Amino acid sequence: MTKSDLINALAEKTEVSKAAAKRFLDAFTDTVTDSLKGGDKVALVGFGTFSVSARKARKGRNPQTGKEMTIKASKAPKFKAGKALKDKVS
């Protein structure tokens, strides 16, 4: 499902215009992104939890040259599905 497909589905289910559904979806993703940037978790009971995981710096190898290199520390977004979502999918 693409973003456009999701907007169409939201508009149909909520009986609002596609423009309103797009504004809602954009506001939702912006809010989740801002919360994660601020170090917070976003928990939607029954759906799942968005969080940020910290990755430590580590050693790696360049696959083209085989030369050892250092991969710097980073943060990555993570999503853990809730039990209700898992049950509905399976």
C-alpha positions as CSV (number, residue, x, y, z in Angstrom):
1,M,0.0,0.0,0.0
2,T,1.4,3.4,-1.0
3,K,0.8,6.7,0.8
4,S,-1.7,7.6,-1.9
5,D,-3.6,4.3,-1.3
6,L,-3.6,4.9,2.4
7,I,-5.0,8.5,1.9
8,N,-7.7,7.1,-0.3
9,A,-8.6,4.4,2.3
10,L,-8.6,6.9,5.2
11,A,-10.9,9.3,3.2
12,E,-13.3,6.5,2.4
13,K,-13.5,5.1,5.9
14,T,-13.8,8.4,7.6
15,E,-16.0,10.0,4.9
16,V,-13.8,13.1,4.6
17,S,-12.1,14.5,1.5
18,K,-8.8,13.2,0.3
19,A,-7.3,16.6,1.1
20,A,-8.4,16.3,4.7
21,A,-7.2,12.7,5.0
22,K,-3.8,13.8,3.6
23,R,-3.5,16.6,6.1
24,F,-4.4,14.1,8.9
25,L,-1.8,11.6,7.7
26,D,0.9,14.3,7.3
27,A,0.1,15.6,10.8
28,F,0.3,12.1,12.3
29,T,3.6,11.3,10.7
30,D,5.1,14.7,11.7
31,T,3.9,14.3,15.3
32,V,5.4,10.8,15.6
33,T,8.7,12.0,14.0
34,D,8.9,15.0,16.3
35,S,8.2,12.8,19.4
36,L,10.9,10.3,18.4
37,K,13.4,13.1,17.7
38,G,12.7,14.4,21.2
39,G,13.5,11.0,22.7
40,D,9.9,9.9,23.5
41,K,8.1,6.7,22.6
42,V,4.7,6.7,20.9
43,A,2.5,3.9,22.1
44,L,-0.8,3.2,20.4
45,V,-2.5,0.6,22.5
46,G,-3.6,-2.4,20.4
47,F,-1.5,-1.3,17.4
48,G,2.1,-0.9,18.5
49,T,4.9,1.3,19.8
50,F,7.3,3.5,17.9
51,S,10.6,4.1,19.6
52,V,14.3,5.0,18.8
53,S,17.1,2.5,19.4
54,A,20.7,3.6,19.8
55,R,23.4,1.8,17.9
56,K,26.9,1.8,19.3
57,A,29.9,2.6,17.2
58,R,31.4,-0.6,15.8
59,K,34.1,-2.0,13.5
60,G,33.2,-3.1,10.0
61,R,34.7,-4.0,6.7
62,N,34.4,-2.3,3.4
63,P,33.0,-5.0,1.2
64,Q,34.8,-3.7,-1.9
65,T,38.3,-3.3,-0.5
66,G,38.1,-5.5,2.6
67,K,39.7,-2.7,4.6
68,E,38.6,-2.4,8.2
69,M,36.6,0.8,9.1
70,T,34.7,2.3,12.0
71,I,31.0,2.6,11.7
72,K,29.8,5.6,13.8
73,A,27.1,5.4,16.4
74,S,23.6,6.2,15.2
75,K,20.0,6.2,16.2
76,A,17.3,4.3,14.3
77,P,13.5,4.3,14.5
78,K,11.9,1.1,15.5
79,F,8.3,-0.3,15.6
80,K,7.1,-3.1,17.7
81,A,3.6,-4.4,16.8
82,G,1.1,-4.8,19.6
83,K,-0.7,-8.0,20.6
84,A,-4.0,-7.0,19.0
85,L,-2.3,-6.2,15.7
86,K,-0.4,-9.4,15.7
87,D,-3.6,-11.4,16.5
88,K,-5.5,-9.7,13.6
89,V,-2.7,-10.3,11.1
90,S,-2.2,-14.0,11.9
